[in-house]
Amino acid sequence: MKTDRRTFLKTTTGAAIALPNIISSHAWANKPSNTIGIGFIGVGKQSAGHLGFFLGQQDCRVVSLAEVAQVRLDNGLKRVADKYGANHACKATKDFRETLADKRVDAVVIGTPDHWHAIPSIMAAEAKKDVYCEKPLTVTIRAALETVKAARKHDIVYQVGSQQRTEFGGHFRKAVECIRNNRVGKVSKIKIGVGGAGVPCDLPAEKKPDGIDWDMWLGPAPERAFNSVLCPTDVHRHFPQWRRYREYAGGGLSDMGAHHYDIAKWAMDIDETGPVKIIPPKEGSSGLKMIYADGLEIIHESTKDAFNDVVFYGDEGTLYVDRRGITADPKSAADSPFGGKDWRLPDIGRSHRRNWIDCIRSRKRPVADVSYGAHTSILCSLANHGYQLRRNLQWDAKKYQFSGDPDANALIDRPGRGEWKLA
C-alpha cells in the first residue's frame, strides 16, 4: 500500500472507540504469558464458525474484532462477553488497522470478502502478526505473490483456510495418499467440478442503512453504490453472493475451486508450480483446460452440485473424491489398506485451525502454508482470465506472467482505489 503500511501503527491507536463498541475493563485482566491473543478481521458467516472455535481454545483469547457492519460487530462482542465475562477487554472497531495496532493481538483471523484478503495480510505480516486467512488467498495474481513475499520477509506463520487438507473425514488426505502411491497409475488428467467463473457486478443501487461502513467494505474495489447482496445488513446465516462477482472474487470457480484445485496440486506434488498453457472453450462456462509442462491436464467442469468433486484419471484406473467420501475404479484403489512401505502424510490431527495454533507455537509451516494457497489462488485466477479473454494463453510459471500478451498481463494486477493500493 502506498500510504498506510508505514503509518498505521502511529495513527490507529484506538483512542476513539465509542463505549457501546467495547466490552469495558479497566485493565487487561489475567492473560497468561503463554496465551495467544487473537484478533478478527471480519466476523461474518465464515468467521462466525472460526470465532466459536477460538473462543473454545484454552490457550487463546479473542481480544479484538474488526467488522464494517455494526450489527455483526455487536453480535461478535456479545459472544465474546458470553464466553469470557463482561470484565474481558475486547476492542471493537470498523477499521482493521486498529486491530493490527493492538499490542495484545498476536495473530489475526481474516474472514473478509476475497478482495480484502491481501492488504490486511501484508499489513499483519509487517506488524509481526501470524495469519489465518480464508481461501482463496487473493483475487489477483500479483496480490498472491505480494502476500507470500510479506509473509516470508517477516517470518510469520500463515495458514490459508484450505480445510480439506485436514478435515471432512480425511477423505481428501486419503485421496492424496492414493494418488501419491500410484493406486490408479500415472495420472494424466484431473477434472475439477465446481461453479463458474466470476462475472461483472450488475446489482442495482440500494440505500445504505446506518451502521455499515460501505467505503471500508469496498476498500480497494471500484467505487459503486451499496447493495445488500454484497454486504448483508443483519447477522446472516448464508454465504453472501459477492463471491459471484469479478470485482470482489472469482465466482464459484474460485470459491470452491480454491479447495479442489488445492487438492489436485497436493496430490500431484505440484504445490508451488503452475501450468504453461490455458485453453478455454470458445463459449460456455465449462471445459477450460490448464496444461502443465509434463502434459498433465487439469480441466474445469462447471457444476451446480453442492458437493463438487475432484476426479483423477490414471492409466490404471479412476479415483473420485468429494466431501462425502472417496471411491475408485477399481474399488481396491481406494479401499485397500496402506502398507508399511506406502507413502503417507504426517499425522497433524483433524483440526485445520488447531494446526495453525500448534504451528504458531512451534514456528513450523502449517499444512496449508501461504505459498500453497497463493499458487492455488493463481490457478483460479488463470482459469478466470481464460474464460474472460476466450483465447489460448501461454503462462510462464517461473516469471508469473503471460508470454507475449499485454492484454492478459494487464489482468495480473489491479489499480486499487484511494489509499488501498499495493505499492
TIGU-720927 format. One record per residue (C-alpha): residue number from 1; x, z, y. Coordinates in Angstrom, 2 decimals. Layout:
N
{num: NUM; x: X; z: Z; y: Y}
...
END
This chain:
423
{num: 1; x: 0.00; z: 0.00; y: 0.00}
{num: 2; x: 1.25; z: -0.79; y: 3.46}
{num: 3; x: 0.42; z: 2.50; y: 5.15}
{num: 4; x: -0.87; z: 5.38; y: 3.09}
{num: 5; x: 1.72; z: 5.85; y: 0.38}
{num: 6; x: 4.27; z: 7.36; y: 2.75}
{num: 7; x: 1.86; z: 9.33; y: 4.90}
{num: 8; x: -0.99; z: 10.59; y: 2.76}
{num: 9; x: 0.69; z: 13.88; y: 1.83}
{num: 10; x: 1.08; z: 14.70; y: 5.52}
{num: 11; x: -2.32; z: 13.57; y: 6.69}
{num: 12; x: -4.67; z: 14.78; y: 3.94}
{num: 13; x: -4.04; z: 18.49; y: 3.55}
{num: 14; x: -7.74; z: 19.12; y: 3.01}
{num: 15; x: -8.37; z: 21.33; y: 6.04}
{num: 16; x: -11.62; z: 19.60; y: 6.92}
{num: 17; x: -13.56; z: 20.20; y: 3.68}
{num: 18; x: -17.03; z: 21.48; y: 4.54}
{num: 19; x: -18.16; z: 24.73; y: 2.90}
{num: 20; x: -21.01; z: 23.15; y: 0.88}
{num: 21; x: -18.43; z: 20.91; y: -0.80}
{num: 22; x: -16.25; z: 23.61; y: -2.31}
{num: 23; x: -16.62; z: 26.47; y: -4.72}
{num: 24; x: -15.10; z: 29.07; y: -2.44}
{num: 25; x: -12.41; z: 31.61; y: -3.25}
{num: 26; x: -10.01; z: 33.49; y: -1.00}
{num: 27; x: -7.14; z: 32.63; y: -3.31}
{num: 28; x: -6.30; z: 30.56; y: -6.33}
{num: 29; x: -7.03; z: 33.14; y: -8.99}
{num: 30; x: -5.26; z: 33.74; y: -12.27}
{num: 31; x: -3.89; z: 30.29; y: -13.08}
{num: 32; x: -1.27; z: 30.87; y: -15.79}
{num: 33; x: 2.03; z: 29.11; y: -15.19}
{num: 34; x: 1.60; z: 27.02; y: -18.33}
{num: 35; x: -1.87; z: 25.79; y: -17.37}
{num: 36; x: -2.19; z: 22.14; y: -16.34}
{num: 37; x: -4.17; z: 21.62; y: -13.12}
{num: 38; x: -6.45; z: 18.59; y: -13.46}
{num: 39; x: -7.88; z: 16.55; y: -10.60}
{num: 40; x: -10.62; z: 13.95; y: -10.99}
{num: 41; x: -10.83; z: 10.70; y: -9.04}
{num: 42; x: -14.38; z: 9.54; y: -9.68}
{num: 43; x: -16.97; z: 11.64; y: -11.53}
{num: 44; x: -19.49; z: 9.02; y: -12.62}
{num: 45; x: -20.80; z: 8.20; y: -16.12}
{num: 46; x: -17.48; z: 7.84; y: -17.96}
{num: 47; x: -15.74; z: 10.66; y: -16.15}
{num: 48; x: -18.66; z: 12.98; y: -16.87}
{num: 49; x: -17.54; z: 13.00; y: -20.50}
{num: 50; x: -13.91; z: 13.50; y: -19.51}
{num: 51; x: -14.90; z: 16.41; y: -17.27}
{num: 52; x: -16.66; z: 18.12; y: -20.15}
{num: 53; x: -13.62; z: 17.72; y: -22.36}
{num: 54; x: -11.09; z: 19.12; y: -19.91}
{num: 55; x: -13.37; z: 21.98; y: -18.94}
{num: 56; x: -13.21; z: 22.93; y: -22.61}
{num: 57; x: -9.41; z: 22.94; y: -22.89}
{num: 58; x: -7.90; z: 26.42; y: -22.72}
{num: 59; x: -4.60; z: 25.16; y: -21.30}
{num: 60; x: -6.17; z: 23.08; y: -18.50}
{num: 61; x: -8.03; z: 23.94; y: -15.30}
{num: 62; x: -10.07; z: 21.45; y: -13.28}
{num: 63; x: -9.08; z: 22.19; y: -9.67}
{num: 64; x: -10.13; z: 19.14; y: -7.64}
{num: 65; x: -12.86; z: 16.49; y: -7.64}
{num: 66; x: -12.96; z: 13.29; y: -5.58}
{num: 67; x: -16.13; z: 11.18; y: -5.57}
{num: 68; x: -17.74; z: 8.88; y: -2.99}
{num: 69; x: -21.34; z: 9.94; y: -3.80}
{num: 70; x: -22.26; z: 13.46; y: -2.67}
{num: 71; x: -24.88; z: 13.87; y: -5.40}
{num: 72; x: -22.29; z: 13.29; y: -8.12}
{num: 73; x: -19.73; z: 15.43; y: -6.35}
{num: 74; x: -22.20; z: 18.32; y: -6.16}
{num: 75; x: -23.09; z: 17.89; y: -9.81}
{num: 76; x: -19.43; z: 17.94; y: -10.81}
{num: 77; x: -18.83; z: 21.10; y: -8.78}
{num: 78; x: -21.79; z: 22.80; y: -10.44}
{num: 79; x: -20.38; z: 22.01; y: -13.87}
{num: 80; x: -17.02; z: 23.45; y: -12.87}
{num: 81; x: -18.67; z: 26.61; y: -11.49}
{num: 82; x: -20.84; z: 26.98; y: -14.59}
{num: 83; x: -17.70; z: 26.93; y: -16.73}
{num: 84; x: -15.23; z: 29.00; y: -14.70}
{num: 85; x: -17.45; z: 31.09; y: -12.44}
{num: 86; x: -18.08; z: 30.99; y: -8.70}
{num: 87; x: -14.69; z: 32.50; y: -7.84}
{num: 88; x: -12.79; z: 29.50; y: -9.18}
{num: 89; x: -11.47; z: 27.41; y: -6.28}
{num: 90; x: -12.18; z: 23.72; y: -6.76}
{num: 91; x: -11.52; z: 21.25; y: -3.97}
{num: 92; x: -14.22; z: 18.63; y: -3.43}
{num: 93; x: -13.73; z: 15.51; y: -1.35}
{num: 94; x: -14.80; z: 11.90; y: -0.93}
{num: 95; x: -11.18; z: 10.89; y: -0.27}
{num: 96; x: -8.99; z: 10.90; y: -3.38}
{num: 97; x: -5.88; z: 11.31; y: -1.22}
{num: 98; x: -6.84; z: 14.94; y: -0.71}
{num: 99; x: -6.85; z: 15.44; y: -4.47}
{num: 100; x: -3.38; z: 13.91; y: -4.71}
{num: 101; x: -2.16; z: 16.11; y: -1.88}
{num: 102; x: -3.35; z: 19.30; y: -3.62}
{num: 103; x: -0.28; z: 21.11; y: -4.96}
{num: 104; x: -2.36; z: 22.73; y: -7.70}
{num: 105; x: -3.03; z: 19.31; y: -9.23}
{num: 106; x: -0.50; z: 18.42; y: -11.93}
{num: 107; x: -2.37; z: 15.43; y: -13.36}
{num: 108; x: -5.34; z: 13.23; y: -12.47}
{num: 109; x: -8.12; z: 11.52; y: -14.40}
{num: 110; x: -9.09; z: 8.22; y: -12.78}
{num: 111; x: -12.61; z: 7.11; y: -13.68}
{num: 112; x: -13.42; z: 4.76; y: -10.81}
{num: 113; x: -14.61; z: 1.14; y: -10.88}
{num: 114; x: -11.79; z: -1.14; y: -12.06}
{num: 115; x: -10.82; z: -2.43; y: -8.62}
{num: 116; x: -9.95; z: 1.18; y: -7.70}
{num: 117; x: -7.52; z: 1.87; y: -10.59}
{num: 118; x: -4.21; z: 0.55; y: -9.27}
{num: 119; x: -3.91; z: 2.14; y: -5.81}
{num: 120; x: -4.72; z: 5.73; y: -6.87}
{num: 121; x: -2.45; z: 5.26; y: -9.91}
{num: 122; x: 0.51; z: 4.18; y: -7.80}
{num: 123; x: -0.07; z: 6.94; y: -5.25}
{num: 124; x: -0.41; z: 9.51; y: -8.06}
{num: 125; x: 2.90; z: 8.36; y: -9.53}
{num: 126; x: 4.58; z: 8.74; y: -6.14}
{num: 127; x: 3.12; z: 12.23; y: -5.88}
{num: 128; x: 4.55; z: 13.02; y: -9.35}
{num: 129; x: 1.11; z: 13.47; y: -10.91}
{num: 130; x: 0.57; z: 12.40; y: -14.52}
{num: 131; x: -2.33; z: 10.00; y: -15.00}
{num: 132; x: -5.18; z: 9.32; y: -17.42}
{num: 133; x: -6.86; z: 6.13; y: -16.22}
{num: 134; x: -9.81; z: 4.32; y: -17.69}
{num: 135; x: -9.42; z: 0.82; y: -19.02}
{num: 136; x: -9.00; z: -1.99; y: -18.15}
{num: 137; x: -5.95; z: -0.87; y: -16.23}
{num: 138; x: -6.41; z: -3.24; y: -13.29}
{num: 139; x: -8.34; z: -6.29; y: -12.09}
{num: 140; x: -5.29; z: -8.36; y: -11.12}
{num: 141; x: -2.06; z: -9.20; y: -12.91}
{num: 142; x: 0.16; z: -8.08; y: -10.05}
{num: 143; x: -1.62; z: -4.74; y: -9.81}
{num: 144; x: -0.97; z: -4.17; y: -13.52}
{num: 145; x: 2.75; z: -4.84; y: -13.07}
{num: 146; x: 2.99; z: -2.64; y: -9.97}
{num: 147; x: 1.26; z: 0.21; y: -11.80}
{num: 148; x: 3.78; z: 0.08; y: -14.64}
{num: 149; x: 6.62; z: -0.12; y: -12.14}
{num: 150; x: 5.45; z: 3.00; y: -10.29}
{num: 151; x: 4.83; z: 4.98; y: -13.48}
{num: 152; x: 8.31; z: 4.19; y: -14.80}
{num: 153; x: 10.06; z: 4.79; y: -11.47}
{num: 154; x: 8.56; z: 8.26; y: -11.11}
{num: 155; x: 8.67; z: 9.07; y: -14.85}
{num: 156; x: 5.06; z: 10.17; y: -15.22}
{num: 157; x: 3.02; z: 10.39; y: -18.41}
{num: 158; x: 0.37; z: 7.70; y: -18.10}
{num: 159; x: -2.39; z: 7.30; y: -20.69}
{num: 160; x: -4.81; z: 4.37; y: -20.50}
{num: 161; x: -8.32; z: 5.07; y: -21.78}
{num: 162; x: -8.00; z: 2.80; y: -24.82}
{num: 163; x: -9.67; z: 5.38; y: -27.03}
{num: 164; x: -9.85; z: 3.06; y: -30.04}
{num: 165; x: -6.19; z: 3.85; y: -30.66}
{num: 166; x: -7.16; z: 7.37; y: -31.71}
{num: 167; x: -10.93; z: 7.79; y: -32.01}
{num: 168; x: -14.01; z: 6.09; y: -33.56}
{num: 169; x: -13.43; z: 7.34; y: -37.06}
{num: 170; x: -9.92; z: 5.95; y: -37.25}
{num: 171; x: -11.28; z: 2.50; y: -38.14}
{num: 172; x: -9.06; z: 0.67; y: -35.71}
{num: 173; x: -5.95; z: 2.61; y: -36.70}
{num: 174; x: -6.65; z: 1.72; y: -40.32}
{num: 175; x: -7.10; z: -1.95; y: -39.36}
{num: 176; x: -3.71; z: -1.92; y: -37.62}
{num: 177; x: -2.08; z: -0.44; y: -40.71}
{num: 178; x: -3.74; z: -3.01; y: -42.98}
{num: 179; x: -2.55; z: -5.91; y: -40.83}
{num: 180; x: 0.98; z: -4.49; y: -40.46}
{num: 181; x: 1.14; z: -4.15; y: -44.27}
{num: 182; x: 0.11; z: -7.81; y: -44.74}
{num: 183; x: -3.11; z: -6.95; y: -46.57}
{num: 184; x: -4.58; z: -10.35; y: -45.58}
{num: 185; x: -1.26; z: -12.17; y: -45.46}
{num: 186; x: 0.12; z: -13.85; y: -42.38}
{num: 187; x: -2.41; z: -13.72; y: -39.55}
{num: 188; x: -2.67; z: -16.96; y: -37.57}
{num: 189; x: -5.95; z: -16.38; y: -35.72}
{num: 190; x: -7.80; z: -13.39; y: -34.26}
{num: 191; x: -11.35; z: -13.52; y: -32.94}
{num: 192; x: -12.35; z: -11.11; y: -30.18}
{num: 193; x: -16.13; z: -10.74; y: -29.95}
{num: 194; x: -17.00; z: -9.27; y: -26.54}
{num: 195; x: -19.02; z: -10.17; y: -23.45}
{num: 196; x: -18.47; z: -12.97; y: -20.98}
{num: 197; x: -16.10; z: -13.41; y: -18.04}
{num: 198; x: -16.71; z: -11.96; y: -14.60}
{num: 199; x: -18.92; z: -13.82; y: -12.11}
{num: 200; x: -19.10; z: -13.70; y: -8.29}
{num: 201; x: -21.27; z: -10.91; y: -6.95}
{num: 202; x: -24.59; z: -12.21; y: -5.60}
{num: 203; x: -26.52; z: -8.95; y: -5.23}
{num: 204; x: -28.77; z: -8.61; y: -2.15}
{num: 205; x: -28.10; z: -6.14; y: 0.63}
{num: 206; x: -29.82; z: -2.75; y: 0.48}
{num: 207; x: -30.00; z: 0.06; y: 2.97}
{num: 208; x: -27.20; z: 2.50; y: 2.29}
{num: 209; x: -28.53; z: 6.00; y: 1.64}
{num: 210; x: -27.00; z: 9.09; y: 3.16}
{num: 211; x: -24.33; z: 10.83; y: 1.16}
{num: 212; x: -22.40; z: 7.78; y: -0.04}
{num: 213; x: -19.10; z: 6.68; y: 1.48}
{num: 214; x: -19.64; z: 2.97; y: 0.90}
{num: 215; x: -16.48; z: 1.89; y: 2.70}
{num: 216; x: -14.44; z: 4.08; y: 0.35}
{num: 217; x: -16.31; z: 2.68; y: -2.67}
{num: 218; x: -15.33; z: -0.83; y: -1.60}
{num: 219; x: -11.72; z: 0.12; y: -0.89}
{num: 220; x: -9.56; z: -2.97; y: -1.49}
{num: 221; x: -12.55; z: -5.16; y: -2.46}
{num: 222; x: -14.06; z: -7.66; y: 0.01}
{num: 223; x: -16.50; z: -6.38; y: 2.63}
{num: 224; x: -20.14; z: -6.57; y: 1.56}
{num: 225; x: -23.42; z: -4.71; y: 2.04}
{num: 226; x: -24.41; z: -1.76; y: -0.12}
{num: 227; x: -26.26; z: -2.30; y: -3.40}
{num: 228; x: -27.25; z: 0.46; y: -5.80}
{num: 229; x: -26.46; z: -1.70; y: -8.85}
{num: 230; x: -22.82; z: -1.32; y: -7.85}
{num: 231; x: -22.98; z: 2.31; y: -6.73}
{num: 232; x: -25.95; z: 4.26; y: -8.14}
{num: 233; x: -27.49; z: 6.81; y: -5.85}
{num: 234; x: -28.00; z: 9.51; y: -8.48}
{num: 235; x: -26.27; z: 11.29; y: -11.37}
{num: 236; x: -26.77; z: 8.33; y: -13.67}
{num: 237; x: -26.54; z: 8.10; y: -17.44}
{num: 238; x: -25.89; z: 4.37; y: -17.61}
{num: 239; x: -22.76; z: 2.30; y: -17.06}
{num: 240; x: -23.19; z: 0.63; y: -13.63}
{num: 241; x: -23.01; z: -3.14; y: -13.58}
{num: 242; x: -20.15; z: -3.52; y: -11.14}
{num: 243; x: -18.47; z: -4.43; y: -14.45}
{num: 244; x: -20.18; z: -7.81; y: -14.34}
{num: 245; x: -18.70; z: -8.94; y: -11.05}
{num: 246; x: -15.36; z: -10.57; y: -10.38}
{num: 247; x: -14.72; z: -8.68; y: -7.15}
{num: 248; x: -14.63; z: -5.34; y: -8.97}
{num: 249; x: -13.95; z: -6.06; y: -12.64}
{num: 250; x: -13.75; z: -8.83; y: -15.23}
{num: 251; x: -17.15; z: -8.94; y: -16.89}
{num: 252; x: -17.78; z: -7.86; y: -20.46}
{num: 253; x: -14.68; z: -9.82; y: -21.40}
{num: 254; x: -12.50; z: -7.25; y: -19.64}
{num: 255; x: -14.74; z: -4.22; y: -20.12}
{num: 256; x: -14.84; z: -4.21; y: -23.93}
{num: 257; x: -12.09; z: -6.79; y: -24.23}
{num: 258; x: -9.68; z: -4.17; y: -22.91}
{num: 259; x: -10.44; z: -2.24; y: -26.09}
{num: 260; x: -10.42; z: -5.11; y: -28.57}
{num: 261; x: -7.58; z: -7.23; y: -27.21}
{num: 262; x: -5.61; z: -3.98; y: -27.24}
{num: 263; x: -6.22; z: -3.57; y: -30.99}
{num: 264; x: -5.24; z: -7.18; y: -31.66}
{num: 265; x: -1.93; z: -6.74; y: -29.81}
{num: 266; x: -1.24; z: -3.45; y: -31.52}
{num: 267; x: -1.90; z: -4.82; y: -34.98}
{num: 268; x: 0.36; z: -7.83; y: -34.40}
{num: 269; x: 3.11; z: -5.70; y: -32.80}
{num: 270; x: 2.98; z: -7.72; y: -29.57}
{num: 271; x: 2.07; z: -4.91; y: -27.20}
{num: 272; x: 4.41; z: -5.94; y: -24.39}
{num: 273; x: 4.39; z: -9.70; y: -24.51}
{num: 274; x: 1.85; z: -12.41; y: -23.79}
{num: 275; x: 0.62; z: -15.91; y: -24.66}
{num: 276; x: 2.20; z: -19.14; y: -23.48}
{num: 277; x: -0.97; z: -21.19; y: -23.15}
{num: 278; x: -4.60; z: -20.56; y: -22.19}
{num: 279; x: -7.12; z: -23.16; y: -23.33}
{num: 280; x: -10.67; z: -22.66; y: -22.01}
{num: 281; x: -13.75; z: -24.58; y: -23.16}
{num: 282; x: -14.96; z: -27.29; y: -20.81}
{num: 283; x: -18.24; z: -25.42; y: -20.42}
{num: 284; x: -19.97; z: -22.30; y: -21.64}
{num: 285; x: -18.91; z: -18.67; y: -21.89}
{num: 286; x: -17.28; z: -18.66; y: -25.30}
{num: 287; x: -14.35; z: -20.20; y: -27.14}
{num: 288; x: -11.35; z: -19.65; y: -24.84}
{num: 289; x: -8.05; z: -19.61; y: -26.76}
{num: 290; x: -4.79; z: -17.90; y: -25.91}
{num: 291; x: -1.83; z: -19.31; y: -27.83}
{num: 292; x: 1.41; z: -17.40; y: -28.44}
{num: 293; x: 4.86; z: -18.90; y: -28.86}
{num: 294; x: 4.72; z: -18.46; y: -32.65}
{num: 295; x: 1.36; z: -20.25; y: -32.88}
{num: 296; x: -0.89; z: -17.17; y: -33.08}
{num: 297; x: -4.33; z: -17.89; y: -31.59}
{num: 298; x: -6.48; z: -15.18; y: -30.02}
{num: 299; x: -9.97; z: -16.56; y: -29.46}
{num: 300; x: -12.65; z: -15.09; y: -27.22}
{num: 301; x: -16.18; z: -15.32; y: -28.59}
{num: 302; x: -18.89; z: -14.20; y: -26.19}
{num: 303; x: -21.37; z: -11.89; y: -27.87}
{num: 304; x: -24.20; z: -9.56; y: -26.91}
{num: 305; x: -23.63; z: -7.36; y: -29.97}
{num: 306; x: -23.46; z: -3.81; y: -28.67}
{num: 307; x: -20.60; z: -3.01; y: -31.03}
{num: 308; x: -18.46; z: -6.14; y: -30.52}
{num: 309; x: -15.70; z: -6.83; y: -33.04}
{num: 310; x: -12.19; z: -7.93; y: -33.93}
{num: 311; x: -11.64; z: -10.32; y: -36.83}
{num: 312; x: -8.18; z: -11.09; y: -38.26}
{num: 313; x: -7.79; z: -14.36; y: -40.19}
{num: 314; x: -4.83; z: -14.37; y: -42.58}
{num: 315; x: -3.66; z: -16.86; y: -45.18}
{num: 316; x: -4.74; z: -14.43; y: -47.93}
{num: 317; x: -7.97; z: -13.05; y: -46.51}
{num: 318; x: -10.01; z: -11.87; y: -43.52}
{num: 319; x: -10.34; z: -8.39; y: -42.05}
{num: 320; x: -13.21; z: -7.30; y: -39.78}
{num: 321; x: -13.32; z: -4.11; y: -37.69}
{num: 322; x: -15.67; z: -2.65; y: -35.09}
{num: 323; x: -16.71; z: 0.86; y: -34.07}
{num: 324; x: -18.99; z: 1.13; y: -37.11}
{num: 325; x: -16.29; z: 0.54; y: -39.69}
{num: 326; x: -13.83; z: -1.81; y: -41.36}
{num: 327; x: -14.28; z: -4.36; y: -44.16}
{num: 328; x: -12.36; z: -7.28; y: -45.58}
{num: 329; x: -12.44; z: -10.27; y: -47.87}
{num: 330; x: -11.13; z: -9.48; y: -50.42}
{num: 331; x: -12.54; z: -5.93; y: -50.14}
{num: 332; x: -9.33; z: -4.48; y: -51.57}
{num: 333; x: -7.52; z: -5.47; y: -48.36}
{num: 334; x: -9.37; z: -2.70; y: -46.55}
{num: 335; x: -10.37; z: -0.37; y: -49.40}
{num: 336; x: -7.12; z: 0.08; y: -51.35}
{num: 337; x: -5.28; z: 3.32; y: -50.55}
{num: 338; x: -1.90; z: 3.15; y: -48.88}
{num: 339; x: 1.19; z: 3.89; y: -50.94}
{num: 340; x: 4.35; z: 5.76; y: -50.14}
{num: 341; x: 6.19; z: 2.59; y: -49.14}
{num: 342; x: 3.48; z: 1.29; y: -46.82}
{num: 343; x: 3.97; z: 1.26; y: -43.05}
{num: 344; x: 1.86; z: 3.98; y: -41.41}
{num: 345; x: 1.10; z: 5.04; y: -37.86}
{num: 346; x: 2.26; z: 8.52; y: -36.87}
{num: 347; x: -0.44; z: 11.19; y: -37.04}
{num: 348; x: -1.26; z: 12.24; y: -33.48}
{num: 349; x: -4.73; z: 13.65; y: -34.05}
{num: 350; x: -8.10; z: 12.11; y: -33.22}
{num: 351; x: -8.41; z: 13.02; y: -29.53}
{num: 352; x: -7.18; z: 10.48; y: -27.01}
{num: 353; x: -7.38; z: 12.93; y: -24.11}
{num: 354; x: -5.62; z: 15.65; y: -26.08}
{num: 355; x: -2.81; z: 13.21; y: -26.87}
{num: 356; x: -2.31; z: 12.85; y: -23.12}
{num: 357; x: -2.12; z: 16.61; y: -22.59}
{num: 358; x: 0.27; z: 17.01; y: -25.51}
{num: 359; x: 2.49; z: 14.29; y: -24.04}
{num: 360; x: 2.41; z: 15.90; y: -20.60}
{num: 361; x: 3.93; z: 18.94; y: -22.28}
{num: 362; x: 6.47; z: 17.06; y: -24.42}
{num: 363; x: 7.15; z: 14.33; y: -21.79}
{num: 364; x: 6.81; z: 11.72; y: -24.53}
{num: 365; x: 4.92; z: 8.48; y: -24.00}
{num: 366; x: 1.29; z: 8.59; y: -25.16}
{num: 367; x: -0.34; z: 6.33; y: -27.71}
{num: 368; x: -1.89; z: 4.09; y: -25.01}
{num: 369; x: 1.06; z: 4.04; y: -22.64}
{num: 370; x: 0.70; z: 2.36; y: -19.25}
{num: 371; x: 2.74; z: -0.67; y: -20.31}
{num: 372; x: 0.48; z: -1.31; y: -23.29}
{num: 373; x: -2.58; z: -1.00; y: -21.07}
{num: 374; x: -1.05; z: -3.27; y: -18.45}
{num: 375; x: -0.38; z: -6.07; y: -20.94}
{num: 376; x: -3.91; z: -5.76; y: -22.32}
{num: 377; x: -5.25; z: -5.93; y: -18.78}
{num: 378; x: -3.14; z: -9.03; y: -18.16}
{num: 379; x: -4.62; z: -10.71; y: -21.26}
{num: 380; x: -8.12; z: -10.04; y: -19.93}
{num: 381; x: -7.14; z: -11.46; y: -16.53}
{num: 382; x: -5.63; z: -14.57; y: -18.11}
{num: 383; x: -8.84; z: -15.20; y: -20.03}
{num: 384; x: -10.93; z: -14.70; y: -16.90}
{num: 385; x: -8.72; z: -17.11; y: -14.96}
{num: 386; x: -9.08; z: -19.70; y: -17.72}
{num: 387; x: -12.86; z: -19.57; y: -17.54}
{num: 388; x: -12.75; z: -19.66; y: -13.75}
{num: 389; x: -10.44; z: -22.67; y: -13.46}
{num: 390; x: -11.66; z: -24.57; y: -16.58}
{num: 391; x: -8.35; z: -26.21; y: -17.35}
{num: 392; x: -5.41; z: -25.58; y: -19.64}
{num: 393; x: -2.90; z: -23.14; y: -18.19}
{num: 394; x: 0.76; z: -22.65; y: -19.07}
{num: 395; x: 1.83; z: -19.00; y: -18.84}
{num: 396; x: 5.40; z: -17.73; y: -18.57}
{num: 397; x: 5.16; z: -14.37; y: -20.34}
{num: 398; x: 8.60; z: -13.27; y: -19.08}
{num: 399; x: 8.19; z: -14.18; y: -15.42}
{num: 400; x: 4.48; z: -13.29; y: -15.36}
{num: 401; x: 3.44; z: -16.46; y: -13.62}
{num: 402; x: 1.77; z: -19.79; y: -14.36}
{num: 403; x: 4.10; z: -22.74; y: -14.72}
{num: 404; x: 3.71; z: -25.38; y: -12.02}
{num: 405; x: 0.22; z: -24.30; y: -10.97}
{num: 406; x: -0.04; z: -22.87; y: -7.43}
{num: 407; x: -3.83; z: -22.52; y: -7.62}
{num: 408; x: -3.60; z: -20.43; y: -10.77}
{num: 409; x: -0.75; z: -18.35; y: -9.36}
{num: 410; x: -2.89; z: -17.59; y: -6.30}
{num: 411; x: -5.18; z: -15.59; y: -8.63}
{num: 412; x: -2.39; z: -13.24; y: -9.76}
{num: 413; x: -2.79; z: -11.09; y: -6.65}
{num: 414; x: -5.48; z: -10.32; y: -4.10}
{num: 415; x: -5.09; z: -9.63; y: -0.39}
{num: 416; x: -6.83; z: -6.27; y: -0.36}
{num: 417; x: -8.85; z: -5.01; y: 2.59}
{num: 418; x: -7.92; z: -2.94; y: 5.60}
{num: 419; x: -5.40; z: -0.24; y: 4.71}
{num: 420; x: -5.89; z: -0.74; y: 0.95}
{num: 421; x: -3.24; z: -3.29; y: 0.07}
{num: 422; x: -0.30; z: -3.49; y: -2.31}
{num: 423; x: 2.94; z: -3.61; y: -0.33}
END
